Amino acid sequence: MTKSDRLAETFARLNAEERGALATFITAGDPDLPTSAKLLQRLPGAGADIIELGMPFSDPMADGPAIQAANLRALKQGASLAKTLEMVSTFRTEDEVTPIILMGYFNPIYQYGVSRFVNDATQAGVDGLILVDLPVEEDAELCDPARTGGLHWIRLVTPTTDEKRLSTVLRNSSGFVYHVSIAGITGTRSGAAGSIDDAVTRLRRHTSLPIAVGFGIKTSEQVAAITKTADAAVVGSAIINVIEANLDDQGQAEPALLDNVCTLVTALAQGARN
Amino acid sequence: MAPDTPTAEPLESYRSGPDAHGHFGIFGGRFVAETLMPLVLELEAAYTDACRSSEFQDEFDYYAEHYIGRPSPLYFARSLTETLGGAKIYFKRDELNHTGAHKINNTLGQILLARRMGKSRIIAETGAGQHGVATATVCALFDLPCVVYMGATDIERQAPNVFRMKLLGAEVIPVTSGTGTLKDAMNDALRDWVANVEDTFYIIGTVAGPHPYPAMVRDFQSIIGRETREQIQAAEGRLPDALVACIGGGSNAMGLFHPFLDDAVRIVGVEAGGLGVDTDKHAASLTGGRPGVLHGNRTYLLQDTDGQITDAHSISAGLDYPGIGPEHSWLHELGRVEYVSVTDAEALEAFKLCCQAEGIIPALEPAHALAHVTKLAPQMSKDQIIVMNLCGRGDKDIFTVAQALGVEL
């Protein structure tokens, strides 16, 4: 796929280390563009193995209150798809290893222009895409051109994805498979440990791709439990909550914001390193 | 990307959409999260099955007649016709339906389908509250719990409808996310649906959303156009020359238009021009927007250059939506339907005219349609006929109108 497949290399390396991956989600431009860029730069050092970078959208339908607020903060500070790609380019001048997955909704990409986006994202050093509102039924929109352009297309598999649909959903996917642990929005509840194990076991029968589990994962203990069976645990809203807690009354980042987020990420990373 | 200018390529039938994937040309589709996709497919299968069931049709017809009060009259507005001095103007009186608007045609159809599917909980979004009231009404009728998402801003300006919904037993949840308006209410309803996949049926109020909603809502609303065909034949012995209806999401318009799309009838949709389509305070998605993807479908949207959805504005809360049904976008690009816009001020003038000339207090939504009729009728000859959908009554709007006219109640 990509010239150097950072995702495959990351999973191979962690496999050799016999541990799972911590994938962290932040929204590009939250709480403001400079702080967000610095945070992105510090995440790998704090323990993030894979970075999911949210592309801000005014109407994030699959997200809970924490990530909704992050989207609005970012947009208010002038975030845009072009600036998200710039952030990735800047990040890549110092980090050639950590995979970056862009996650979000289709409309900003549609307005940017699909082929222009695929080209610019590849140039910037993006490794893969997760598009919440592009199910397999709409693959012609972005999945097909993105894969042709060398980007991984990562699918969400959910508790409502039945056996028959699963094989369809797994087709044309690469990089890893993202198991959504609950039927619901981000940052609310998490799936019961037993049902996550069952789901991962079921997925393994259908795919040889690495499996990440997300939605509702907040603690190092949960990360540890999930990475026992899955290849990666994704944490988003819990990180966003720390960002939100470190804003002053005017919504400006307080000086300790970056350190406090990194402290959480390091603690979460311990869970993946057990 | 779609061309921004309409391309008039005649089709064999304009009533052929959507295709098997829910597309009207490039519009429509199923842009939803994977969690919802199996539910959307289940709904499509259930709806297809219901369409073939005479039992389902009979049940719909029974409640349409005895509960909603259909058929609604087709009324010759003599005084207005004389005042304007041109074409004969007929009103399709859907404001006389139970609950006071066309919305209940659709909520009846969807709740019968929900029952057929064994769903035990109903959710809906609402802007002005008309769809919320119509949903709460059928939920009371069929004894199903009802949760209505409504923007906090709208709750404030539509207090009587909020109280109506509560009287009918619905739970009204204020939506503060985003900008607290209809689009955010729809986001929160979708979030609820994603989290309650087992038992919940989402009754969408307009011809938008993922397939099959745009086609399904259109079909339930098409009773308006089918009745109109029969009634105008009985009254005039021929089809009308022009149809006019207002458009927010566009369900009343699609309901009137669809049965006439293949006839030699001029069809005009009227969008809400707010303070003017050259300002940033309007709700005219076709006139002032461009194609994009939101709420499960591709359609014309009000948005900025980065694809962020912008707020709509209209004096009429029911037209205050930054999108439009995908079939309208398609008919716009095909050039089959003309889409125009009318400002808040023009709608207010038409509102007053309707009260005084016909003794009918219209909702602010169809007042937009009427404002266009006042421009169109005088250009037509006296033997020509316009049918306008009077899709709602204005009781809910008297406070808004009083405020706009500077009257203290």
Interface residues (C-beta under 8 A of the other chain):
Chain A: P56 F57 S58 D59 P60 M61 A62 G64 P65 Q68 L72 L75 S80 L81 A82 Y105 F106 N107 P108 I109 Y110 Q111 Y112 G113 V132 D133 L134 P135 V136 E137 E138 R155 L156 V157 T158 P159 T160 T161 D162 R165 V169 V180 I182 A183 G184 I185 T188
Chain B: M1 H21 G29 R30 F31 V32 A33 E34 T35 L36 M37 P38 L39 S177 G178 K183 D184 N187 L190 R191 V194 A195 N196 V197 P291 G292 V293 L294 H295 G296 L301 Q303 T305 D306 G307 Q308 I309 T310
